Each structure stands twice: as structure tokens, then as C-alpha cells.
Amino acid sequence: MNEKTYTLITGASMGIGRAFALECASRDMNLILVALPDQVLEQVKNEILSENSVDVWIFGVDLTKEGGVFSLFNFCSEKAFRINMLINNAGMGAGGKFENLPLDKYLNIIDLNNKVLVQMTHYFLPVIKREKKGFILNMSSMEATLPLPYKAVYTASKSFVYAFSLAIREELASEGKVEVSVVCPGPVVTNPEALKRMKAHGARGKMVAQMPEQVAAMAIRNLLKGKRVTIPGKLNWALVKVGKMLPTNLKMNLLERLFRVYRDH
Ligand SMILES: NC(=O)c1ccc[n+]([C@@H]2O[C@H](COP(=O)([O-])OP(=O)(O)OC[C@H]3O[C@@H](n4cnc5c(N)ncnc54)[C@H](OP(=O)(O)O)[C@@H]3O)[C@@H](O)[C@H]2O)c1
């Protein structure tokens, strides 16, 4: 039996997932990093090992493929990894008028953002529960409570993550062993697509945008403190609060106008 405990991170090869990996390594956490099979995970591993004395394992898999999550679970079981933290970060999105994108694209988003997240939690929760204290961090979005026209499926998938996280957190609360926290970032500058989306909003986009490192640091800090929801950035936090107070009609009308820039993407 391995004496060390590990943090398991999905989507760890780039963007916010990579930032989670670097943040956790800087906190001396041993890591199991997961992403699609390619060379990038190896580069992230080497980057971490060059600056930290932690144990890092990588596992390349398409989590949406039949048996994908199970193969990861098997790998971890065979290695007898003790896992005390799971970060369900992998996710994808798409913008545009709902009817203009192929159905397969939407089903793939639901598979990765929701089905895989539920599978991961179901497989690994019993493993985490073997530890004295465990943590699960789920990646939602600010859009979870602000349903965005022209990102209908993505925004709905993040509402699912939000509701799921709050619900299982309460289920587990009385046992006092596993903290569940959900992080709801606004736009984060992670990849060329995210940069394009931010630029489409001009100065407004820049005001709410954050860097992956900021999001990761705040989310991990709050997870360890046992905080239920993290909305990184004061302005984003305020926007979510205002959004909850506005009448739905007015809110949705405003959101449609603001996000019309995505319509023809
Ligand atoms: N960026 C934003 O503005 C923003 C805002 C709010 C919430 N979020 C959420 O934050 C999370 C990370 O976003 P990001 O922008 O950092 O993403 P990203 O840069 O596109 O990175 C996505 C990660 O997920 C992995 N991945 C994608 N499909 C996979 C699959 N089928 N199986 C296994 N791994 C897969 C990718 O692996 P490869 O590198 O191998 O492709 C990569 O490591 C997502 O859940 C996203 O919805 C993002």
C-alpha cells in the first residue's frame, strides 16, 4: 500500500487544470494528472518536477469514451493510490445559436461536463472516504446561475454541476469526512478560443477576465477551508449576486443582448 496521498485532477494538461496541478504541487500535494492522451501531460509533469519534490503520475485517456473513466479507476486501483482530493475540472463548451451546431457536439459537452463528472465522483468517492479527510472540487461556471443565450447547452451543463455539487455536499456533511466545493469562474484566459471570446466583449470582457492561476489558487484555498461556492473575482461575485436579484424577464433580456456576439460563432 502506497503511504502517500494523491490529488486526482482531470483536464490537467492545460488551462485551469494545469494551474490546479501547479497550485497543488506548490502545496506539496502528490498528483495524478489526467487528460487526452498526448505529449502535453508529460511536459506538465516535467515542469512540476523541476520545481517541486512531489510524486506525479500521468494518465492519458478520453474520459468520454465507453470505459474511459473505468480504465482510470483501474489504473488507480492497481497502483493502490490513496486519493484524498478529486478535482473534476475537465470540460468543454461551444457558443452559437442552438440550432446551428451539430447535435453530436452538444452530446459530447454533456458527456464530458456531466456524465464523466458523475462517473468520476461515483467511482472515486468510496476511495476518498477511506481517508481521514477528503475533498472534491467541481468545476462549474459563473454561467451556472446566469443562463446564457447562445451557449445554451454549456450553460445548462454548468448548472447541472452546480446543483449536483451543492446536493452531494449536504448528503456528505453529516459524516464530516468529505468536503465538496464548487467553483464558478467568469471568463478565464486559458486558450485561443477563450481569448477570442473575451476580445469579442471588448473592455467589458477584460474587466471580468481572470488568469487560470488566480482561479486555481482561490478555489483550492476555499476548498481546504470547506467553502461551498467560490466565485473568483469581486466583480464576477457582484454580478452573480445582482443576477439573483433581478426579475428573470429583465435578466434574460439583458443576457441575450450582452451575449449576442456569440450568435454567429
Ligand atoms: N476558460 C474559461 O473561460 C472557463 C470559465 C469557467 C469555467 N471553465 C471550466 O473550467 C474547466 C477547464 O477549462 P479550460 O478553459 O482550462 O479548458 P482547456 O484549456 O480547454 O483544457 C481542457 C482540459 O480538459 C482535457 N480534456 C478535454 N476533453 C477531454 C476528454 N474527453 N477526456 C479527458 N480529458 C479531456 C484537455 O486535455 P488535452 O489537453 O489533452 O486536450 C485539457 O487538459 C472546464 O470545465 C471549463 O468548462 C472555463
The ligand as an SDF file (V2000), in Angstrom:
LIG
                    3D

 48 52  0  0  0  0  0  0  0  0999 V2000
  -11.8420   29.0740  -19.7260 N   0  0  0  0  0  0  0  0  0  0  0  0
  -12.9050   29.6660  -19.2120 C   0  0  0  0  0  0  0  0  0  0  0  0
  -13.2240   30.8260  -19.5140 O   0  0  0  0  0  0  0  0  0  0  0  0
  -13.7490   28.9480  -18.2090 C   0  0  0  0  0  0  0  0  0  0  0  0
  -14.6580   29.6660  -17.4250 C   0  0  0  0  0  0  0  0  0  0  0  0
  -15.4440   28.9870  -16.4950 C   0  0  0  0  0  0  0  0  0  0  0  0
  -15.3310   27.6120  -16.3510 C   0  0  0  0  0  0  0  0  0  0  0  0
  -14.4400   26.9380  -17.1380 N   0  0  0  0  0  0  0  0  0  0  0  0
  -14.3520   25.4710  -16.9780 C   0  0  0  0  0  0  0  0  0  0  0  0
  -13.0580   25.1630  -16.4890 O   0  0  0  0  0  0  0  0  0  0  0  0
  -12.6540   23.8800  -16.9540 C   0  0  0  0  0  0  0  0  0  0  0  0
  -11.3200   23.9980  -17.6490 C   0  0  0  0  0  0  0  0  0  0  0  0
  -11.4410   24.9360  -18.6970 O   0  0  0  0  0  0  0  0  0  0  0  0
  -10.1880   25.3970  -19.5580 P   0  0  0  0  0  0  0  0  0  0  0  0
  -10.5940   26.6000  -20.3160 O   0  0  0  0  0  0  0  0  0  0  0  0
   -8.9980   25.4190  -18.6920 O   0  0  0  0  0  0  0  0  0  0  0  0
  -10.1080   24.1610  -20.5820 O   0  0  0  0  0  0  0  0  0  0  0  0
   -8.9880   23.8380  -21.6750 P   0  0  0  0  0  0  0  0  0  0  0  0
   -7.8680   24.8160  -21.6360 O   0  0  0  0  0  0  0  0  0  0  0  0
   -9.7220   23.6320  -22.9630 O   0  0  0  0  0  0  0  0  0  0  0  0
   -8.4490   22.4250  -21.1540 O   0  0  0  0  0  0  0  0  0  0  0  0
   -9.3150   21.3380  -21.1190 C   0  0  0  0  0  0  0  0  0  0  0  0
   -8.6260   20.1640  -20.4710 C   0  0  0  0  0  0  0  0  0  0  0  0
   -9.5280   19.0500  -20.4740 O   0  0  0  0  0  0  0  0  0  0  0  0
   -8.9230   17.9550  -21.1510 C   0  0  0  0  0  0  0  0  0  0  0  0
   -9.9170   17.2020  -21.9010 N   0  0  0  0  0  0  0  0  0  0  0  0
  -10.7460   17.6650  -22.8610 C   0  0  0  0  0  0  0  0  0  0  0  0
  -11.5190   16.6680  -23.3100 N   0  0  0  0  0  0  0  0  0  0  0  0
  -11.1740   15.5580  -22.5980 C   0  0  0  0  0  0  0  0  0  0  0  0
  -11.6050   14.2160  -22.6130 C   0  0  0  0  0  0  0  0  0  0  0  0
  -12.5600   13.8000  -23.4310 N   0  0  0  0  0  0  0  0  0  0  0  0
  -11.0230   13.3340  -21.7770 N   0  0  0  0  0  0  0  0  0  0  0  0
  -10.0180   13.7350  -20.9480 C   0  0  0  0  0  0  0  0  0  0  0  0
   -9.5830   14.9950  -20.8840 N   0  0  0  0  0  0  0  0  0  0  0  0
  -10.1450   15.9040  -21.7050 C   0  0  0  0  0  0  0  0  0  0  0  0
   -7.9190   18.5910  -22.1050 C   0  0  0  0  0  0  0  0  0  0  0  0
   -6.9430   17.6320  -22.4770 O   0  0  0  0  0  0  0  0  0  0  0  0
   -5.9760   17.8610  -23.7610 P   0  0  0  0  0  0  0  0  0  0  0  0
   -5.0310   18.9390  -23.3810 O   0  0  0  0  0  0  0  0  0  0  0  0
   -5.2690   16.5750  -23.9280 O   0  0  0  0  0  0  0  0  0  0  0  0
   -6.8540   18.2560  -24.9020 O   0  0  0  0  0  0  0  0  0  0  0  0
   -7.3790   19.7160  -21.2340 C   0  0  0  0  0  0  0  0  0  0  0  0
   -6.4640   19.2040  -20.3020 O   0  0  0  0  0  0  0  0  0  0  0  0
  -13.7900   23.3960  -17.8660 C   0  0  0  0  0  0  0  0  0  0  0  0
  -14.6630   22.5810  -17.1250 O   0  0  0  0  0  0  0  0  0  0  0  0
  -14.4810   24.6830  -18.2660 C   0  0  0  0  0  0  0  0  0  0  0  0
  -15.8290   24.4770  -18.6290 O   0  0  0  0  0  0  0  0  0  0  0  0
  -13.6410   27.5570  -18.0490 C   0  0  0  0  0  0  0  0  0  0  0  0
  1  2  1  0
  2  3  2  0
  2  4  1  0
  4  5  1  0
  4 48  2  0
  5  6  2  0
  6  7  1  0
  7  8  2  0
  8  9  1  0
  8 48  1  0
  9 10  1  0
  9 46  1  0
 10 11  1  0
 11 12  1  0
 11 44  1  0
 12 13  1  0
 13 14  1  0
 14 15  2  0
 14 16  1  0
 14 17  1  0
 17 18  1  0
 18 19  2  0
 18 20  1  0
 18 21  1  0
 21 22  1  0
 22 23  1  0
 23 24  1  0
 23 42  1  0
 24 25  1  0
 25 26  1  0
 25 36  1  0
 26 27  1  0
 26 35  1  0
 27 28  2  0
 28 29  1  0
 29 30  1  0
 29 35  2  0
 30 31  1  0
 30 32  2  0
 32 33  1  0
 33 34  2  0
 34 35  1  0
 36 37  1  0
 36 42  1  0
 37 38  1  0
 38 39  2  0
 38 40  1  0
 38 41  1  0
 42 43  1  0
 44 45  1  0
 44 46  1  0
 46 47  1  0
M  CHG  2   8   1  16  -1
M  END
$$$$
